[in-house]
Amino acid sequence: MPVTIELSDDALARLESEAGRRGITLDELIAELAAALPAPAGQARRHRLGFVGIGASGRTEPLDIDRERAELAAKKLAEGA
């Protein structure tokens, strides 16, 4: 379904630059960024195999996988990865 959004020239240039750097389309970049956002209220996100590997981490506190993923995504975005 086609959607039109209005962005400043600067925002569009940054998105196009990042998409080019990653070798993906602008649509794919926006979809990735949207997927990193929290799920809408009342809508649970489903994580397939989200538990794999957490047993060997040595951490003893409960793991909030959504928070961990959001923090990692923010860190990578800030680093330009």
LUMPATI-866593 format. One line per 10 residues: for each residue x, y, z of N, C-alpha, C. Coordinates in nm, 4 decimals, m for minus. Layout:
# LUMPATI-866593
X Y Z X Y Z X Y Z | ...
This chain:
# LUMPATI-866593
0.0850 m0.1170 0.0000 0.0000 0.0000 0.0000 0.0896 0.1234 0.0000 | 0.0873 0.2041 m0.1025 0.1703 0.3250 m0.1082 0.1273 0.4259 m0.0029 | 0.2273 0.4891 0.0573 0.2047 0.5908 0.1587 0.2944 0.7092 0.1260 | 0.2429 0.8279 0.1453 0.3221 0.9479 0.1230 0.3463 1.0155 0.2562 | 0.4727 1.0507 0.2823 0.5052 1.1264 0.4024 0.5844 1.2496 0.3621 | 0.5749 1.3526 0.4422 0.6496 1.4751 0.4160 0.7618 1.4851 0.5173 | 0.8839 1.5056 0.4677 1.0020 1.5188 0.5516 1.0776 1.6442 0.5118 | 1.1547 1.6953 0.6055 1.2422 1.8067 0.5708 1.3488 1.7542 0.4739 | 1.4085 1.8433 0.3975 1.5139 1.8026 0.3050 1.6290 1.7368 0.3800 | 1.6598 1.7896 0.4993 1.7683 1.7345 0.5796 1.7366 1.5919 0.6245
1.6159 1.5687 0.6742 1.5778 1.4349 0.7198 1.5805 1.3355 0.6035 | 1.5286 1.3753 0.4898 1.5286 1.2886 0.3725 1.6715 1.2569 0.3287 | 1.7575 1.3569 0.3291 1.8973 1.3363 0.2888 1.9669 1.2388 0.3831 | 1.9409 1.2510 0.5134 2.0028 1.1592 0.6094 1.9532 1.0167 0.5908 | 1.8225 1.0014 0.5669 1.7675 0.8676 0.5441 1.8243 0.8063 0.4156 | 1.8293 0.8838 0.3095 1.8822 0.8330 0.1823 2.0298 0.7967 0.1957 | 2.1053 0.8777 0.2688 2.2469 0.8497 0.2903 2.2662 0.7191 0.3673 | 2.1874 0.6998 0.4730 2.1989 0.5778 0.5532 2.1569 0.4557 0.4729 | 2.0505 0.4678 0.3960 2.0066 0.3560 0.3121 2.1160 0.3198 0.2122 | 2.1762 0.4207 0.1508 2.2851 0.3961 0.0568 2.4053 0.3318 0.1231
2.4386 0.3786 0.2435 2.5518 0.3224 0.3169 2.5294 0.1753 0.3473 | 2.4051 0.1389 0.3785 2.3722 m0.0006 0.4104 2.3468 m0.0844 0.2854 | 2.3314 m0.0194 0.1716 2.3035 m0.0927 0.0483 2.1616 m0.1458 0.0424 | 2.0676 m0.0698 0.1023 1.9266 m0.1102 0.1013 1.8431 0.0058 0.0484 | 1.7172 m0.0214 0.0212 1.6299 0.0850 m0.0285 1.5826 0.1721 0.0885 | 1.5331 0.2885 0.0542 1.4774 0.3784 0.1543 1.3593 0.3118 0.2248 | 1.2764 0.2400 0.1505 1.1636 0.1672 0.2090 1.2113 0.0648 0.3118 | 1.3183 m0.0088 0.2775 1.3709 m0.1100 0.3694 1.4260 m0.0462 0.4966 | 1.4947 0.0672 0.4819 1.5481 0.1369 0.5987 1.4359 0.1838 0.6902 | 1.3340 0.2441 0.6336 1.2221 0.2931 0.7147 1.1525 0.1770 0.7835
1.1377 0.0643 0.7140 1.0757 m0.0537 0.7749 1.1595 m0.1042 0.8921 | 1.2929 m0.1047 0.8787 1.3808 m0.1461 0.9886 1.3662 m0.0535 1.1082 | 1.3656 0.0761 1.0814 1.3528 0.1732 1.1899 1.2185 0.1585 1.2603 | 1.1129 0.1382 1.1831 0.9799 0.1215 1.2427 0.9731 m0.0067 1.3250 | 1.0376 m0.1133 1.2793 1.0361 m0.2400 1.3515 1.1059 m0.2288 1.4867 | 1.1983 m0.1351 1.4996 1.2706 m0.1168 1.6255 1.1890 m0.0395 1.7288 | 1.0786 0.0205 1.6865 0.9942 0.0962 1.7798 0.9119 0.0020 1.8660 | 0.8720 0.0466 1.9854 0.7871 m0.0389 2.0700 0.6540 m0.0683 2.0014 | 0.5975 m0.1837 2.0348 0.4673 m0.2215 1.9807 0.3609 m0.1262 2.0351 | 0.2560 m0.1004 1.9584 0.1468 m0.0156 2.0076 0.0869 m0.0722 2.1363
0.0350 0.0148 2.2205 m0.0258 m0.0278 2.3477 m0.1321 m0.1339 2.3220 | m0.1305 m0.2374 2.4022 m0.2296 m0.3429 2.3901 m0.1970 m0.4463 2.2840 | m0.0840 m0.4301 2.2179 m0.0474 m0.5237 2.1118 0.0863 m0.5872 2.1479 | 0.0830 m0.7129 2.1831 0.2045 m0.7828 2.2226 0.2899 m0.8129 2.1006 | 0.4206 m0.7957 2.1156 0.5130 m0.8338 2.0086 0.5482 m0.9803 2.0256 | 0.5573 m1.0516 1.9171 0.5934 m1.1925 1.9216 0.7397 m1.2060 1.8826 | 0.8159 m1.2718 1.9672 0.9582 m1.2939 1.9415 0.9820 m1.4425 1.9263 | 1.0154 m1.4808 1.8072 1.0449 m1.6204 1.7828 1.1859 m1.6514 1.8294 | 1.1995 m1.7462 1.9164 1.3279 m1.7888 1.9708 1.4032 m1.6761 2.0411 | 1.3312 m1.5820 2.0981 1.3936 m1.4703 2.1670 1.4702 m1.5115 2.2911
1.4494 m1.6326 2.3374 1.5143 m1.6795 2.4592 1.6482 m1.7467 2.4324 | 1.6802 m1.7792 2.3087 1.7989 m1.8560 2.2759 1.9246 m1.7804 2.3184 | 2.0103 m1.8473 2.3904 2.1388 m1.7912 2.4287 2.1401 m1.7155 2.5598 | 2.0260 m1.6856 2.6183 2.0288 m1.6046 2.7394 2.0728 m1.6846 2.8610 | 2.0646 m1.8168 2.8567 2.1023 m1.8980 2.9715 2.2504 m1.8946 3.0014 | 2.3330 m1.8702 2.9030 2.4775 m1.8723 2.9223 2.5359 m1.7339 2.9455 | 2.4525 m1.6343 2.9618 2.5035 m1.4972 2.9720 2.5681 m1.4667 3.1059 | 2.5363 m1.5442 3.2092 2.5886 m1.5168 3.3414 2.5073 m1.4139 3.4179 | 2.4080 m1.3573 3.3528 2.3223 m1.2578 3.4183 2.2221 m1.3297 3.5071 | 2.1942 m1.2692 3.6222 2.1000 m1.3317 3.7144 1.9687 m1.2553 3.7243
1.9675 m1.1288 3.6814 1.8440 m1.0510 3.6879 1.7519 m1.0894 3.5721 | 1.6225 m1.0681 3.5871 1.5299 m1.0993 3.4767 1.5677 m1.0208 3.3505 | 1.5516 m1.0824 3.2369 1.5872 m1.0205 3.1101 1.4638 m0.9622 3.0429 | 1.4708 m0.8346 3.0113 1.3653 m0.7677 2.9355 1.4146 m0.7578 2.7909 | 1.3801 m0.8568 2.7097 1.4340 m0.8660 2.5740 1.3966 m0.7452 2.4889 | 1.2762 m0.6911 2.5077 1.2373 m0.5726 2.4307 1.3278 m0.4537 2.4637 | 1.3562 m0.4353 2.5939 1.4427 m0.3244 2.6348 1.5845 m0.3467 2.5826 | 1.6344 m0.4697 2.5938 1.7688 m0.5009 2.5461 1.7816 m0.4746 2.3962 | 1.6832 m0.5183 2.3198 1.6868 m0.4971 2.1746 1.6796 m0.3493 2.1405 | 1.5943 m0.2754 2.2107 1.5811 m0.1316 2.1854 1.7119 m0.0595 2.2166
1.7767 m0.0966 2.3281 1.9040 m0.0342 2.3645 2.0122 m0.0669 2.2619 | 2.0172 m0.1908 2.2165 2.1151 m0.2304 2.1162 2.0907 m0.1577 1.9839 | 1.9650 m0.1481 1.9436 1.9323 m0.0774 1.8195 1.9712 0.0696 1.8301 | 1.9430 0.1326 1.9444 1.9788 0.2735 1.9628 2.1294 0.2918 1.9598 | 2.2026 0.1992 2.0228 2.3491 0.2069 2.0240 2.4051 0.1934 1.8826 | 2.3545 0.0966 1.8073 2.4023 0.0770 1.6703 2.3682 0.1965 1.5814 | 2.2496 0.2516 1.6002 2.2103 0.3672 1.5207 2.3015 0.4857 1.5528 | 2.3324 0.5057 1.6816 2.4197 0.6155 1.7219 2.5606 0.5968 1.6665 | 2.6038 0.4718 1.6566 2.7378 0.4408 1.6043 2.7405 0.4429 1.4518 | 2.6239 0.4474 1.3907 2.6177 0.4457 1.2452 2.6355 0.3065 1.1875
2.6073 0.2053 1.2679 2.6245 0.0663 1.2200 2.4982 0.0170 1.1546
